[in-house]
Amino acid sequence: MIYISATTDSFKLMPRYRRYCLAGHPVFVTLVTHGRNPWLADEASVQILLASMRSVKAVYRYRHLAHVVLPDHFHWLFKPDDAAHLPKIVAAVKREVTWRFKTVAGLPGSWWQNRFYDHIVRDQDDLTRHLDYIHFNPVKHGIARNPGAYAHSSFHEWRRCGAYPEGWGASEPPSIQGMDLD
């Protein structure tokens, strides 16, 4: 939807996004770094992101289901306790990361693209597809030979729980062929 905003010197078209949230449904989110800058390739940066996610969880309760952090974006699957908190959770994580970089590390700059992609998970098959997409992503991008060889992913926890057999992800799973959510 587009609406017109009057400014002092001109009219400009501005996008107006609506995010639909469903109570009790997980949400798949993709956040991309500003200009696709690969600042998440650094271990300390990944730890700042994960610490920010934990910090926000204390304010806006959610159940963390899965994640993968790549150099220029990350995918995250979670279930907010209050469905209306989805945009607040994402904004708070982005704000917390920015604050930590600017205040704690003394690094100014733009860290995130303005928007984010979200998808409400509709059923068990959709959940499985998005989990597979998240966990296969390092292989898809040529960063790892297999999901188990990549550290910054929830794949290891899911495999320990028996969700993935040994050797899963050596090739692209049929369930995610054609999905491009980066």
N, C-alpha and C positions, 0 to 999 in steps of 0.2 A: 504494500500500500504506500502511496506517495502523497504527501501533503505539502502545501505551499506555506512557507514561513516568511512573513514580512520582516525585513531588516531595514535599518535606517537608510541604506543606500541601494538596495535592490531586493528582488524576490529571488529565492532559490528553492530548488526542489530538494527535499530532505526525506530519506527513507524513514519509515516508521515500522519497526519490527514488532510482531506480536509473538510471544512465546507461549505455547500451550503446555500446561503441566497436568499430569494425571496423578492423583494420589495413589500411592502404593506401586508406582511404576518406576523402574530404573531409568536413568537418562544417560545417553552416550554423548560426550562433549569432546570437541576438538578445539584446542587453543593453539594459536600460531604466534610465533615471535614476530616482533616488528621487523618488517623488511626481510623476513625469513633469515634473520641473523642467527647463526648457530651457537648462541651463547649457552644453550642447555647441554652442549657437549662437555662442559666442564663439571667435574664431580661436585665441587663446592656449589655450583649453581643448581644442580639437581637436588642437593640436600636442602638448599634454601627453598626450592619449590615444594618439596615434600614436607618440610617443617611448616611452611605457610598453609598447606592443605590441612595439616593436623591442628594448627592454631585456629583456623576458620571453623573446623569441625566442633570446637568448643562453643562457638557462638551460634552457628546454624547447624543443627544436628543433621547428620546424614550417615548412611552406611556406605563405606567405601567398598566397591566390588572389584575393580580392576583398574590398571593404568599401564601406560608405557610412556617413557620420556625419551624422545629423540632429540637430536641437536637443535632443530628449528620448530618443533611442535610437540604437543603431547595429547594423548587420548586418555580419557578418563570415563569410567563407568561408575555411577553412584546412585543411591536412592535417597533423596531428601526426605526427612521426616515430615516436612511441610512442603507440598509440591510447589507452592507459591514462592518458595525460597530459592528455586533454581537460579534465576539471574543474580540474586543477592550473593549466593555462594560463589559463583564464578567471578563476579566483580570483586568480592572480598579477597579471593585468592590472588587475583591479578594485582589488587591494591597492596596486599601484604608483601608479595614478592617485590614489587616496585619500592615499597618502603624499606625493605631490608637491603636492597641494593643501594638505594640513595642514602639512607641514614647509617646503616651498620657498616656497609662496605665502602661508602663514600663514592659510589659510582652513579653519576647522573645519566639520564638518557631515557629513551622510550623503549620499553621492554616488550609490549604486546601489541598485536593488531587490535583495532577498536572493537571488532565484533568477534563472535564465536559461533561455531556450528553446534547444534544440538539435535538430538533425535530421541524421542520417547520410545522406549523398548516396549513392544506391544504384547509379546508372548514368549514362551520358553524358546522356540526356534529362533526368534529375533535376538533374544539374549545370547544364545549359543553363537550365533553368527557374529555378534559384536564382540564377544569375548575372543573368538578366534581371530577376528580382524585385529584387535588390540595386540594379541600375543604374537601374531605372525608379522606385525609391522616392521620390526627390525630386520627381518629376512627380506621382506618386500623392498626395503630401501637399501639393501646391500650392506647393512651395518654388521650383521651377524650371519653365520652359516645356518644356524637354527635358533629357535626361541630360547632354548636353554643356555646358549652361549652369551646371552645378553643380560646384563645385570639390572638395568633400570626398568624392570617390568614386574608385574604381579604373576607372571607365568610360573615362577618357581613355587609360589604358594598354592596355586591351582593344581600344579602337578603333584605336589605333596598330598593334596586332598583327593587325588585320584581322578581328576577331571581330564587329564591328558596322559596318554600312554607314553612310554619311553620312545623317543624317535619322532614324536609328533612334530610337524612343522618343517620337516626336511624339504618338503615341496608344498606349494600352495594348496590349502584345503579347498575342496570343491565348494564348500558352503560359502566362501567369501569371494569366489571368482566373479569379477565384474564390479566389486565394491571399490569405490575410490573416495574415501572420506578424508583425505589429507588436504 
